Amino acid sequence: MLTRPCWINIDLDQYIKNINIVKNGITEGTILMDVLKDNAYGCGAVPLAKIAWDEGITNFAVSNVPEALELREALPEADILVLGYTTLDMLKIGVQKNIGFSIWNLQMAKQLEKLGKEYEKRVKIHFILDTGLSRLGFLPTEKSLDDMKVISQMKHIKIQGIFSHFARTETEDDEFSMGQIEEFSEFVESMKKKNIATGIVHISDSAAIVKFRNADLDLVRCGALLIGSMTGKHIVKDDNNFNTKSILSLHSRIARVAEFPAGRSVSYDITYVSDHPIKVATIPVGYGDGIPSQLSGNMEVLISGKRCKQIGAVNMDMLMVDSSGVSCKEGDEVVLLGTQGDNEITLDDWSAWGGKSSTFFLSMLRNRIPHFYLKDGKVID
């Protein structure tokens, strides 16, 4: 049911193609982990996880326990890792549901050991190593090795892996990333020398999968590449590998078309005044739906296959565009992301207009927008 006068289409066939592009591109034997943080960046974590599972992916990562619980209900046998910070209350729930946790200190491991004993579980953990992001993680020190040794001897803890996060992969300067790889590799070797289990070793994200073909290791964490908000050519301009395509398109319909003389102001605060006779089309989608205000006056939409400039401030539930010279009427479809006729509006366009990453804009799109999942060109439940 269309509860809002705008909607998102998710192309599951393209998602399957993207999965296979990445699978075929990474090192043979490397595990592909599907990262579905923030409801799969607004695309819908559960529907995508089910498709990924059918395509042979068994490892998933999310930001927090509530996201993990949604996946657990849908995929009882999946391996699910929480990447972010978790409160004690959420740890208790996650342990009971066999969720894996990222840890970065001895105290957290002690909490999980206690919970594992209480609920008769062996809790899966991945160590985080801070090699330069300065966010979460053990520091690469002797004390960290000592703490990890203590953790490795806990009866209700299973060390499933160790990983680090790159700080700067979407750039032409790879010196910092190379230093992170070296520091991570040296620390993992130090763990082995002290007979500390490492489990699955991983560092690569979507950009690193494209750029650092020697860093696949045991597992790669892939989110943006799979949903097509990032492609190989974003990272390496002449690379023909990993060129996935976006699975999401955003649509609405014209609510009103009105013609005005030159000098007409449009939207709040009179930030736009037309210098020509203008035909204004009102589109019922706005920042309440996740169209960020920084796109105001910069973005374009497609009407009748033609690009039309958005004018004035984006409102909570509406935005206005200059549709002068375009044949259109109330009820006509508008494409904000996707193709119409021979034209296309992409996440790259939004990034250029708004000065943020494509993943940022995807994550802004609100769940109040109805989502429709298409397979073989038909909407599925």
TIFI-525753 format. One line per 10 residues: for each residue y, z, x of C-alpha. Coordinates in nm, 4 decimals. Example, Ala and Ser with C-alpha at 12.3 -4.5 7.8 and 13.67 -1.06 7.14 Angstrom:
BEGIN
-0.4500 0.7800 1.2300 | -0.1060 0.7140 1.3670 .
***
This chain:
BEGIN
0.0000 0.0000 0.0000 | 0.3448 -0.0908 0.1309 | 0.5255 0.2461 0.1178 | 0.8199 0.1170 0.3234 | 0.9910 -0.2248 0.3089 | 0.8703 -0.2873 0.6639 | 0.5270 -0.2970 0.8227 | 0.3359 -0.3236 1.1482 | 0.0437 -0.5598 1.2032 | -0.2123 -0.4703 1.4705 .
-0.4237 -0.7616 1.5951 | -0.7673 -0.6147 1.6703 | -0.9016 -0.9489 1.7904 | -0.6317 -0.9549 2.0584 | -0.7175 -0.5956 2.1476 | -1.0778 -0.6996 2.2115 | -0.9553 -0.9897 2.4260 | -0.7349 -0.7511 2.6230 | -1.0242 -0.5121 2.6802 | -1.2367 -0.7916 2.8201 .
-0.9538 -0.9215 3.0401 | -0.9225 -0.5787 3.2020 | -1.2983 -0.5195 3.2202 | -1.3515 -0.8500 3.3968 | -1.0639 -0.7869 3.6365 | -1.1460 -0.4412 3.7703 | -1.4041 -0.3640 4.0359 | -1.7638 -0.3839 3.9189 | -1.8939 -0.0349 3.8488 | -1.5475 0.1155 3.7919 .
-1.5177 0.3002 3.4599 | -1.2463 0.1803 3.2205 | -1.0781 0.4747 3.0471 | -0.8755 0.3881 2.7367 | -0.5518 0.5887 2.7336 | -0.4413 0.6489 2.3749 | -0.1506 0.8893 2.4172 | 0.1050 0.9276 2.1386 | -0.1182 0.7668 1.8775 | -0.1894 0.4788 2.1186 .
0.1837 0.4281 2.1754 | 0.2333 0.3927 1.8008 | -0.0468 0.1410 1.7510 | -0.2983 0.3845 1.5988 | -0.5361 0.5756 1.8254 | -0.8372 0.6068 1.5960 | -0.8658 0.2406 1.4881 | -0.8249 0.1253 1.8483 | -1.0699 0.3840 1.9797 | -1.3355 0.2651 1.7367 .
-1.2903 -0.0937 1.8518 | -1.2990 0.0135 2.2172 | -1.6170 0.2142 2.1566 | -1.7834 -0.0905 2.0027 | -1.6794 -0.2836 2.3165 | -1.8586 -0.0331 2.5378 | -1.5747 0.2015 2.6352 | -1.6864 0.5653 2.6236 | -1.4029 0.7407 2.8109 | -1.0698 0.8145 2.6440 .
-0.7547 1.0046 2.7405 | -0.4866 1.1596 2.5203 | -0.1813 1.3819 2.5656 | -0.2882 1.6927 2.3762 | -0.5622 1.8651 2.1778 | -0.4508 1.7542 1.8275 | -0.4776 1.3924 1.9459 | -0.8170 1.4703 2.0976 | -0.9442 1.6245 1.7745 | -0.8577 1.3074 1.5808 .
-1.0658 1.1048 1.8246 | -1.3487 1.3584 1.8246 | -1.3819 1.3324 1.4463 | -1.4000 0.9545 1.4714 | -1.6193 0.9392 1.7841 | -1.8451 1.2456 1.8120 | -2.0086 1.1286 2.1378 | -1.6996 1.0061 2.3224 | -1.5793 1.1563 2.6499 | -1.2224 1.2719 2.5735 .
-0.9795 1.4058 2.8338 | -0.6508 1.5825 2.7593 | -0.4023 1.4793 3.0280 | -0.1193 1.7190 2.9480 | -0.0364 2.0869 2.9160 | -0.2435 2.2858 2.6653 | -0.1667 2.6239 2.5071 | -0.4321 2.8956 2.4940 | -0.4782 2.8520 2.1178 | -0.5414 2.4811 2.1646 .
-0.7767 2.5483 2.4569 | -0.9905 2.7601 2.2252 | -1.0167 2.4823 1.9688 | -1.0701 2.2111 2.2293 | -1.3523 2.3957 2.4037 | -1.5414 2.4290 2.0755 | -1.5092 2.0524 2.0219 | -1.6266 1.9588 2.3731 | -1.2877 1.8259 2.4827 | -1.2206 1.7856 2.8552 .
-0.9093 1.9351 3.0162 | -0.6851 1.8563 3.3111 | -0.6181 2.1686 3.5167 | -0.3783 2.2499 3.7989 | -0.4255 2.6193 3.8762 | -0.6873 2.8872 3.9089 | -0.5579 3.0870 3.6107 | -0.6221 2.7996 3.3713 | -0.9748 2.7623 3.5069 | -1.0367 3.1337 3.4518 .
-0.9235 3.0983 3.0901 | -1.1618 2.8074 3.0382 | -1.4470 2.9938 3.2090 | -1.3947 3.2841 2.9701 | -1.3835 3.0530 2.6689 | -1.6891 2.8650 2.7879 | -1.8818 3.1892 2.8062 | -1.7558 3.3003 2.4638 | -1.8497 2.9737 2.2914 | -2.1579 2.9046 2.5038 .
-2.0133 2.5820 2.6398 | -1.9826 2.4259 2.9829 | -1.6238 2.3074 2.9831 | -1.5453 1.9718 3.1433 | -1.2410 1.9673 3.3685 | -1.0512 1.7188 3.5827 | -0.8387 1.8539 3.8664 | -0.4858 1.7090 3.8826 | -0.3495 1.6640 4.2344 | 0.0286 1.6358 4.2701 .
0.0900 1.3660 4.5306 | 0.4512 1.2939 4.4441 | 0.5212 1.2915 4.0706 | 0.6166 1.6625 4.0898 | 0.5080 1.7250 3.7319 | 0.1667 1.8922 3.7085 | -0.1105 1.9391 3.9594 | -0.2512 2.1332 4.2512 | -0.0506 2.0741 4.5674 | -0.2513 1.9171 4.8526 .
-0.2838 2.2439 5.0474 | -0.5532 2.4678 5.1917 | -0.4837 2.7226 4.9173 | -0.5602 2.4583 4.6551 | -0.8894 2.3816 4.8293 | -0.9725 2.7528 4.8286 | -0.8917 2.7798 4.4557 | -1.0976 2.4685 4.3795 | -1.3897 2.6190 4.5697 | -1.3721 2.9280 4.3473 .
-1.3540 2.7089 4.0366 | -1.6521 2.5011 4.1490 | -1.8643 2.8180 4.1432 | -1.7790 2.9108 3.7853 | -2.0869 2.8979 3.5637 | -1.9162 2.7625 3.2515 | -1.7048 2.4977 3.4243 | -1.8189 2.1424 3.4958 | -1.6003 1.9516 3.7395 | -1.5936 1.6051 3.5892 .
-1.3247 1.4526 3.8075 | -1.0065 1.4685 4.0114 | -0.7030 1.2465 3.9656 | -0.3415 1.1932 4.0536 | -0.0489 1.0083 3.8923 | 0.1558 0.7394 4.0588 | 0.5289 0.8009 4.0453 | 0.6593 0.4498 4.1083 | 0.4377 0.1490 4.0412 | 0.6672 -0.0812 3.8434 .
0.8686 -0.1824 4.1489 | 0.8481 -0.4198 4.4404 | 0.8661 -0.1319 4.6902 | 0.5134 0.0089 4.7229 | 0.5663 0.2359 5.0238 | 0.5771 0.5550 4.8148 | 0.2654 0.4558 4.6201 | 0.0781 0.3756 4.9402 | 0.1637 0.7233 5.0635 | 0.0267 0.8727 4.7416 .
-0.3007 0.6825 4.7767 | -0.3372 0.8007 5.1360 | -0.2608 1.1638 5.0518 | -0.4965 1.1589 4.7544 | -0.7796 1.0031 4.9548 | -0.7381 1.2519 5.2395 | -0.7484 1.5460 4.9995 | -1.0617 1.4163 4.8281 | -1.2272 1.3885 5.1707 | -1.1243 1.7487 5.2428 .
-1.2910 1.8569 4.9192 | -1.6120 1.6865 5.0228 | -1.6075 1.8540 5.3634 | -1.5865 2.1917 5.1895 | -1.8691 2.0948 4.9516 | -1.6413 2.1003 4.6470 | -1.7575 1.8652 4.3743 | -1.5071 1.5872 4.3091 | -1.6745 1.4196 4.0141 | -1.5020 1.0982 3.9055 .
-1.2128 1.0112 4.1374 | -0.9199 0.8231 3.9832 | -0.5538 0.7429 4.0414 | -0.4771 0.3968 3.8966 | -0.2757 0.3403 3.5799 | -0.2045 0.0049 3.4141 | 0.0471 -0.1136 3.6740 | -0.1696 0.0033 3.9618 | -0.4677 -0.1855 3.8201 | -0.2686 -0.5043 3.8681 .
-0.1043 -0.4227 4.2009 | -0.3462 -0.2098 4.3985 | -0.6837 -0.3765 4.3811 | -0.8204 -0.1358 4.6441 | -0.7396 0.1701 4.4301 | -0.9772 0.1259 4.1352 | -1.2025 0.4013 4.2782 | -1.4461 0.5477 4.0218 | -1.2267 0.5052 3.7127 | -0.9005 0.3441 3.6022 .
-0.6754 0.4814 3.3277 | -0.5493 0.1961 3.1147 | -0.3114 0.2123 2.8192 | -0.0216 -0.0334 2.8387 | -0.2343 -0.3230 2.9659 | -0.4804 -0.2858 2.6789 | -0.2178 -0.2884 2.4041 | -0.0297 -0.5667 2.5793 | 0.2998 -0.3857 2.6270 | 0.2614 -0.4653 2.9959 .
0.1057 -0.7738 3.1532 | 0.0126 -0.8712 3.5035 | 0.3199 -1.0915 3.5319 | 0.5471 -0.7926 3.4672 | 0.4173 -0.6401 3.7872 | 0.3243 -0.9374 4.0065 | 0.5207 -1.2431 3.8978 | 0.2794 -1.5064 4.0282 | -0.0372 -1.3231 3.9265 | -0.2618 -1.4902 3.6695 .
-0.4840 -1.1837 3.6325 | -0.4552 -0.9126 3.3678 | -0.2221 -1.1181 3.1492 | -0.2953 -0.9389 2.8265 | -0.0920 -0.9988 2.5108 | 0.0773 -0.7627 2.2677 | -0.1373 -0.6513 1.9760 | 0.1591 -0.5326 1.7645 | 0.4090 -0.7158 1.5470 | 0.6848 -0.5612 1.3328 .
0.8018 -0.7144 1.0051 | 1.0416 -0.6530 0.7168 | 1.2085 -0.8448 0.4337 | 1.5714 -0.9243 0.3548 | 1.7195 -0.6783 0.1049 | 2.0494 -0.8597 0.0503 | 2.2395 -1.1680 0.1677 | 2.6189 -1.1665 0.1339 | 2.8946 -1.3954 0.2644 | 3.2286 -1.2635 0.3917 .
3.5467 -1.4099 0.5433 | 3.6455 -1.3606 0.9043 | 3.7710 -1.0111 0.9793 | 3.4944 -0.8345 0.7893 | 3.3679 -0.5093 0.9444 | 2.9963 -0.4335 0.9382 | 2.8182 -0.0942 0.9448 | 2.9430 0.2539 1.0368 | 3.2397 0.3268 1.2630 | 3.3606 -0.0365 1.2451 .
3.2089 -0.1163 1.5835 | 3.1728 -0.4796 1.4744 | 3.4370 -0.7005 1.3134 | 3.3498 -1.0650 1.2546 | 3.5730 -1.3277 1.4141 | 3.4317 -1.5985 1.1857 | 3.3214 -1.6414 0.8237 | 2.9876 -1.4645 0.8202 | 2.6663 -1.4426 0.6189 | 2.5230 -1.0921 0.6538 .
2.1556 -1.0233 0.5873 | 2.0619 -0.6587 0.5333 | 1.7171 -0.5598 0.6647 | 1.5658 -0.2330 0.5331 | 1.4492 -0.0868 0.8647 | 1.6430 0.1429 1.0973 | 1.6406 0.4239 1.3494 | 1.4455 0.6416 1.1044 | 1.1662 0.3922 1.1550 | 1.2074 0.3996 1.5322 .
1.4575 0.1224 1.6006 | 1.6579 0.3024 1.8727 | 2.0353 0.3075 1.8430 | 2.0709 0.1597 2.1922 | 1.9561 -0.1711 2.0442 | 2.2639 -0.1728 1.8195 | 2.4609 -0.4908 1.8655 | 2.2143 -0.6185 2.1245 | 1.8891 -0.7015 1.9470 | 1.7892 -1.0140 1.7595 .
1.5442 -1.0770 1.4752 | 1.3718 -1.3871 1.3465 | 1.4632 -1.5280 1.0044 | 1.3248 -1.8658 0.8996 | 1.2030 -1.9055 1.2572 | 1.5539 -1.8708 1.4040 | 1.7030 -1.5931 1.6152 | 1.9717 -1.3937 1.4353 | 2.1926 -1.1375 1.6126 | 2.1956 -0.7818 1.4847 .
2.5531 -0.6632 1.4279 | 2.7162 -0.3221 1.4008 | 2.5377 0.0092 1.4339 | 2.1710 0.0399 1.3401 | 2.1547 0.2755 1.0385 | 1.8816 0.5267 0.9585 | 1.7059 0.2970 0.7115 | 1.8820 -0.0376 0.7492 | 2.0358 -0.2798 0.9922 | 2.2463 -0.5898 0.9417 .
2.2250 -0.9284 1.1091 | 2.4420 -1.2374 1.1284 | 2.2386 -1.5007 0.9453 | 2.5176 -1.7598 0.9413 | 2.3761 -2.1116 0.9459 | 2.0265 -1.9955 0.8583 | 1.8713 -2.0765 0.5229 | 1.7558 -1.7428 0.3805 | 1.7490 -1.5309 0.0667 | 1.6537 -1.1867 -0.0555 .
1.2817 -1.1196 -0.0032 | 1.2384 -1.3577 0.2919 | 1.0265 -1.2199 0.5761 | 1.1977 -1.0960 0.8913 | 1.0188 -1.0540 1.2243 | 1.1529 -0.7867 1.4580 | 0.8605 -0.8099 1.7013 | 0.6261 -1.1066 1.7054 | 0.6368 -1.4773 1.6309 | 0.7839 -1.6820 1.3498 .
0.7860 -2.0591 1.3715 | 0.8407 -2.1633 1.7313 | 1.0270 -1.8474 1.8273 | 0.9131 -1.5054 1.9437 | 1.0717 -1.1622 1.9836 | 0.8861 -0.9584 2.2464 | 0.8867 -0.6068 2.3805 | 1.0335 -0.7610 2.6952 | 1.3323 -0.8616 2.4832 | 1.3710 -0.5066 2.3535 .
1.3502 -0.3734 2.7095 | 1.6207 -0.6149 2.8247 | 1.8446 -0.5267 2.5287 | 1.7895 -0.1517 2.5427 | 1.7375 -0.0793 2.9117 | 1.4098 0.1104 2.8603 | 1.0430 0.0321 2.9175 | 0.8422 -0.1488 2.6522 | 0.6143 0.1543 2.6214 | 0.9170 0.3693 2.5403 .
1.0135 0.1436 2.2507 | 0.6575 0.1305 2.1167 | 0.6376 0.5089 2.1178 | 0.9615 0.5260 1.9171 | 0.8102 0.3381 1.6215 | 0.7426 0.5956 1.3521 | 0.4232 0.6567 1.1604 | 0.6170 0.6198 0.8355 | 0.5951 0.2436 0.8922 | 0.2751 0.1214 0.7215 .
0.0206 -0.0110 0.9709 | -0.2180 -0.2950 0.8865 | -0.5146 -0.3768 1.1071 | -0.6218 -0.7401 1.1208 | -0.9577 -0.8777 1.2272 | -1.0436 -1.2449 1.1959 | -0.6991 -1.2833 1.0396 | -0.7773 -1.0462 0.7528 | -0.6590 -0.6918 0.6834 | -0.9391 -0.4354 0.7203 .
-0.9588 -0.0734 0.6035 .
***
